[in-house]
Amino acid sequence: MPLAPSRHPALSALPAVVRFQQYARFERRDPTENVQRFYTLTWQPLLWSGGSLVRTWGRVGTHGLSTTADFPDRASAQPLVERLIRRRLTRRYALVDWA
């Protein structure tokens, strides 16, 4: 069950969704739980038209795993981008870099 933005402080400030154009990197570091994870979203234009949303995740210091999803344009990828960003924020990831 998703949390309402008013109940979760990270969701009330969603600049990541608005600012995401090409790249967003999230990290979660918690030494008490031995957690050092990263999650990266990257928009890469395709040669002829459209683009790919590349998602990379893993433990900080590794290359991690990645998957891609192709879209006909940037606007059609936006609902997925918003859902993925909200998911990272609810799982206590912090936005550390974006472009």
Secondary structure, DSSP 8 states (H G I E B T S, - for coil): ----TTT-HHHH--HHHHH-SSEEEEEEEEGGGTEEEEEEEEEEE-SSS-EEEEEEEEETTS--EEEEEEESSHHHHHHHHHHHHHHHHHTT-EEEEE-
